[in-house]
Amino acid sequence: MSQKPIREPSQKQRRASPYRLELLPVVPAYHRRARRKKELKEGQLVYYGPMPLYYGIGEVKQVVGSYVAVDFRGTGLLGVHEDVLSEEYLIPIPPATLPLL
């Protein structure tokens, strides 16, 4: 019995995000902007700083210490719906930027 090889989906097969994620600046976790203490609150919109296109835009669901539960609703290329990340990987989206996305 022959099996077909497993292959990665191409860029065209991946679902496109409804947001213009390329407008979000990449902010690595070791950058001072990412390491600065942030006051993340439930309901706030954030994105995954190192690779905005991978996770997309998410809503903060819960903050426990330095960890944040975020609901991304599959807005990025990876299709992640919910994840818990350290706050240094999350960048708040300024209200002035929201209409552009």
SETOR-956781 format. One line per field, with one value per residue: residue number from 1; x, y, z of N, C-alpha, C in turn; residue in three letters. Coordinates in steps of 0.05 Angstrom, whole numbers, plus 5000, padded with zeros to 4 digits. Example, Ala and Ser with C-alpha at 12.3 -4.5 7.8 and 13.67 -1.06 7.14 Angstrom:
2
nr: 1 / 2 $
n.px: 5264 / 5257 $
n.py: 4886 / 4955 $
n.pz: 5156 / 5142 $
ca.px: 5246 / 5273 $
ca.py: 4910 / 4979 $
ca.pz: 5156 / 5143 $
c.px: 5264 / 5258 $
c.py: 4934 / 5001 $
c.pz: 5156 / 5157 $
rest: ALA / SER $
***
This chain:
101
nr: 1 / 2 / 3 / 4 / 5 / 6 / 7 / 8 / 9 / 10 / 11 / 12 / 13 / 14 / 15 / 16 / 17 / 18 / 19 / 20 / 21 / 22 / 23 / 24 / 25 / 26 / 27 / 28 / 29 / 30 / 31 / 32 / 33 / 34 / 35 / 36 / 37 / 38 / 39 / 40 / 41 / 42 / 43 / 44 / 45 / 46 / 47 / 48 / 49 / 50 / 51 / 52 / 53 / 54 / 55 / 56 / 57 / 58 / 59 / 60 / 61 / 62 / 63 / 64 / 65 / 66 / 67 / 68 / 69 / 70 / 71 / 72 / 73 / 74 / 75 / 76 / 77 / 78 / 79 / 80 / 81 / 82 / 83 / 84 / 85 / 86 / 87 / 88 / 89 / 90 / 91 / 92 / 93 / 94 / 95 / 96 / 97 / 98 / 99 / 100 / 101 $
n.px: 5017 / 5015 / 5032 / 5015 / 5062 / 5071 / 5058 / 5075 / 5027 / 5021 / 5035 / 4992 / 4951 / 4943 / 4901 / 4883 / 4892 / 4842 / 4861 / 4909 / 4964 / 5017 / 5028 / 5040 / 5094 / 5152 / 5173 / 5223 / 5229 / 5272 / 5280 / 5281 / 5231 / 5196 / 5210 / 5196 / 5154 / 5087 / 5019 / 4975 / 4908 / 4845 / 4808 / 4837 / 4870 / 4922 / 4985 / 5029 / 5092 / 5146 / 5132 / 5084 / 5051 / 5044 / 5013 / 4973 / 4923 / 4901 / 4856 / 4863 / 4849 / 4858 / 4902 / 4955 / 5001 / 5062 / 5044 / 5000 / 4936 / 4911 / 4863 / 4866 / 4833 / 4844 / 4867 / 4917 / 4970 / 4983 / 4936 / 4923 / 4881 / 4874 / 4922 / 4974 / 5019 / 5083 / 5086 / 5125 / 5126 / 5083 / 5052 / 5018 / 4965 / 4963 / 4908 / 4905 / 4925 / 4890 / 4846 / 4875 / 4887 $
n.py: 4977 / 5042 / 5105 / 5174 / 5226 / 5271 / 5339 / 5408 / 5461 / 5507 / 5578 / 5599 / 5564 / 5572 / 5606 / 5673 / 5731 / 5774 / 5822 / 5875 / 5855 / 5864 / 5916 / 5921 / 5932 / 5891 / 5866 / 5842 / 5796 / 5808 / 5862 / 5930 / 5955 / 5912 / 5890 / 5927 / 5943 / 5928 / 5948 / 5906 / 5893 / 5858 / 5847 / 5882 / 5895 / 5860 / 5840 / 5787 / 5802 / 5785 / 5759 / 5782 / 5765 / 5710 / 5697 / 5736 / 5784 / 5792 / 5785 / 5802 / 5756 / 5739 / 5756 / 5731 / 5739 / 5744 / 5721 / 5716 / 5702 / 5696 / 5708 / 5693 / 5680 / 5654 / 5691 / 5696 / 5669 / 5618 / 5600 / 5600 / 5596 / 5604 / 5621 / 5619 / 5666 / 5694 / 5760 / 5792 / 5778 / 5801 / 5856 / 5916 / 5943 / 6006 / 6053 / 6089 / 6062 / 6021 / 6034 / 6031 / 5979 $
n.pz: 5000 / 4980 / 5005 / 5002 / 5001 / 5056 / 5052 / 5058 / 5062 / 5008 / 4999 / 4972 / 4985 / 5038 / 5084 / 5073 / 5113 / 5141 / 5156 / 5147 / 5159 / 5147 / 5157 / 5210 / 5254 / 5260 / 5322 / 5358 / 5414 / 5447 / 5441 / 5465 / 5465 / 5468 / 5516 / 5554 / 5608 / 5603 / 5607 / 5600 / 5587 / 5596 / 5537 / 5506 / 5443 / 5413 / 5382 / 5358 / 5367 / 5344 / 5295 / 5262 / 5220 / 5227 / 5274 / 5275 / 5294 / 5360 / 5417 / 5484 / 5533 / 5586 / 5639 / 5674 / 5719 / 5686 / 5641 / 5585 / 5562 / 5498 / 5448 / 5384 / 5342 / 5293 / 5257 / 5233 / 5190 / 5211 / 5233 / 5287 / 5343 / 5400 / 5449 / 5499 / 5519 / 5537 / 5562 / 5538 / 5484 / 5462 / 5431 / 5442 / 5402 / 5377 / 5384 / 5341 / 5298 / 5286 / 5248 / 5200 / 5192 $
ca.px: 5000 / 5032 / 5020 / 5023 / 5079 / 5058 / 5071 / 5066 / 5010 / 5035 / 5025 / 4965 / 4931 / 4937 / 4879 / 4892 / 4881 / 4825 / 4875 / 4934 / 4984 / 5043 / 5031 / 5049 / 5123 / 5164 / 5187 / 5233 / 5225 / 5294 / 5281 / 5273 / 5202 / 5182 / 5217 / 5185 / 5130 / 5062 / 4995 / 4956 / 4882 / 4826 / 4794 / 4856 / 4880 / 4951 / 4995 / 5053 / 5113 / 5166 / 5122 / 5056 / 5035 / 5040 / 4990 / 4952 / 4914 / 4886 / 4844 / 4872 / 4827 / 4865 / 4930 / 4963 / 5030 / 5074 / 5032 / 4975 / 4919 / 4902 / 4846 / 4874 / 4811 / 4854 / 4871 / 4944 / 4976 / 4984 / 4909 / 4921 / 4857 / 4880 / 4949 / 4984 / 5046 / 5095 / 5079 / 5146 / 5122 / 5058 / 5054 / 4992 / 4960 / 4953 / 4882 / 4907 / 4933 / 4868 / 4832 / 4892 / 4889 $
ca.py: 5000 / 5066 / 5129 / 5199 / 5241 / 5294 / 5363 / 5432 / 5477 / 5530 / 5604 / 5604 / 5547 / 5582 / 5626 / 5700 / 5745 / 5797 / 5846 / 5882 / 5850 / 5873 / 5943 / 5919 / 5929 / 5868 / 5874 / 5818 / 5795 / 5820 / 5890 / 5944 / 5961 / 5888 / 5884 / 5947 / 5934 / 5936 / 5944 / 5892 / 5888 / 5841 / 5861 / 5898 / 5882 / 5857 / 5822 / 5773 / 5820 / 5775 / 5751 / 5790 / 5750 / 5682 / 5695 / 5755 / 5803 / 5777 / 5799 / 5792 / 5743 / 5737 / 5762 / 5718 / 5745 / 5753 / 5706 / 5728 / 5685 / 5713 / 5695 / 5704 / 5674 / 5645 / 5714 / 5695 / 5647 / 5592 / 5592 / 5596 / 5608 / 5614 / 5613 / 5633 / 5675 / 5713 / 5787 / 5804 / 5772 / 5814 / 5885 / 5928 / 5958 / 6033 / 6059 / 6104 / 6043 / 6003 / 6039 / 6025 / 5950 $
ca.pz: 5000 / 4979 / 5018 / 4990 / 5020 / 5069 / 5042 / 5071 / 5044 / 4996 / 5007 / 4960 / 4998 / 5065 / 5084 / 5076 / 5136 / 5133 / 5165 / 5133 / 5180 / 5138 / 5167 / 5237 / 5255 / 5274 / 5347 / 5370 / 5443 / 5461 / 5435 / 5489 / 5463 / 5477 / 5544 / 5571 / 5623 / 5589 / 5623 / 5583 / 5600 / 5581 / 5515 / 5490 / 5419 / 5412 / 5361 / 5364 / 5357 / 5326 / 5268 / 5262 / 5200 / 5236 / 5293 / 5269 / 5315 / 5380 / 5439 / 5510 / 5548 / 5614 / 5646 / 5699 / 5722 / 5661 / 5619 / 5575 / 5545 / 5476 / 5428 / 5357 / 5323 / 5267 / 5238 / 5221 / 5172 / 5224 / 5241 / 5316 / 5354 / 5426 / 5459 / 5523 / 5512 / 5555 / 5553 / 5521 / 5456 / 5453 / 5427 / 5440 / 5378 / 5384 / 5372 / 5316 / 5277 / 5281 / 5223 / 5177 / 5189 $
c.px: 5018 / 5017 / 5031 / 5041 / 5064 / 5073 / 5059 / 5047 / 5025 / 5022 / 4997 / 4944 / 4925 / 4916 / 4891 / 4878 / 4863 / 4839 / 4900 / 4957 / 5012 / 5049 / 5042 / 5079 / 5131 / 5179 / 5196 / 5230 / 5248 / 5297 / 5271 / 5243 / 5186 / 5186 / 5205 / 5159 / 5105 / 5038 / 4974 / 4931 / 4864 / 4811 / 4812 / 4866 / 4910 / 4959 / 5021 / 5076 / 5133 / 5157 / 5092 / 5039 / 5028 / 5015 / 4967 / 4946 / 4897 / 4875 / 4853 / 4847 / 4833 / 4895 / 4935 / 4993 / 5041 / 5064 / 5005 / 4961 / 4907 / 4885 / 4851 / 4852 / 4821 / 4860 / 4899 / 4947 / 4976 / 4956 / 4906 / 4896 / 4862 / 4908 / 4955 / 5013 / 5056 / 5090 / 5100 / 5143 / 5098 / 5062 / 5026 / 4989 / 4949 / 4926 / 4884 / 4914 / 4910 / 4853 / 4848 / 4892 / 4863 $
c.py: 5025 / 5090 / 5154 / 5213 / 5265 / 5319 / 5387 / 5447 / 5501 / 5556 / 5609 / 5587 / 5557 / 5604 / 5654 / 5713 / 5768 / 5823 / 5851 / 5880 / 5859 / 5902 / 5943 / 5915 / 5904 / 5878 / 5848 / 5819 / 5807 / 5850 / 5906 / 5951 / 5937 / 5883 / 5904 / 5937 / 5945 / 5931 / 5932 / 5886 / 5871 / 5858 / 5878 / 5882 / 5883 / 5841 / 5809 / 5788 / 5808 / 5768 / 5758 / 5773 / 5721 / 5680 / 5713 / 5774 / 5787 / 5795 / 5786 / 5781 / 5743 / 5742 / 5749 / 5721 / 5757 / 5738 / 5717 / 5708 / 5703 / 5696 / 5708 / 5698 / 5666 / 5667 / 5714 / 5671 / 5620 / 5583 / 5587 / 5610 / 5620 / 5604 / 5629 / 5640 / 5693 / 5741 / 5801 / 5798 / 5787 / 5844 / 5896 / 5943 / 5985 / 6039 / 6073 / 6085 / 6025 / 6009 / 6031 / 5995 / 5939 $
c.pz: 5000 / 4991 / 5004 / 5011 / 5032 / 5060 / 5056 / 5051 / 5033 / 5006 / 4996 / 4974 / 5026 / 5063 / 5088 / 5100 / 5126 / 5141 / 5148 / 5153 / 5172 / 5148 / 5196 / 5238 / 5270 / 5298 / 5360 / 5401 / 5458 / 5457 / 5460 / 5488 / 5473 / 5506 / 5564 / 5584 / 5609 / 5608 / 5604 / 5599 / 5583 / 5561 / 5498 / 5466 / 5419 / 5388 / 5371 / 5351 / 5338 / 5298 / 5267 / 5242 / 5209 / 5254 / 5286 / 5293 / 5334 / 5402 / 5465 / 5525 / 5578 / 5618 / 5673 / 5702 / 5697 / 5637 / 5611 / 5557 / 5523 / 5457 / 5401 / 5336 / 5295 / 5247 / 5225 / 5202 / 5185 / 5233 / 5271 / 5327 / 5382 / 5434 / 5484 / 5517 / 5535 / 5544 / 5536 / 5491 / 5445 / 5452 / 5425 / 5413 / 5385 / 5370 / 5345 / 5293 / 5269 / 5255 / 5198 / 5171 / 5176 $
rest: MET / SER / GLN / LYS / PRO / ILE / ARG / GLU / PRO / SER / GLN / LYS / GLN / ARG / ARG / ALA / SER / PRO / TYR / ARG / LEU / GLU / LEU / LEU / PRO / VAL / VAL / PRO / ALA / TYR / HIS / ARG / ARG / ALA / ARG / ARG / LYS / LYS / GLU / LEU / LYS / GLU / GLY / GLN / LEU / VAL / TYR / TYR / GLY / PRO / MET / PRO / LEU / TYR / TYR / GLY / ILE / GLY / GLU / VAL / LYS / GLN / VAL / VAL / GLY / SER / TYR / VAL / ALA / VAL / ASP / PHE / ARG / GLY / THR / GLY / LEU / LEU / GLY / VAL / HIS / GLU / ASP / VAL / LEU / SER / GLU / GLU / TYR / LEU / ILE / PRO / ILE / PRO / PRO / ALA / THR / LEU / PRO / LEU / LEU $
***
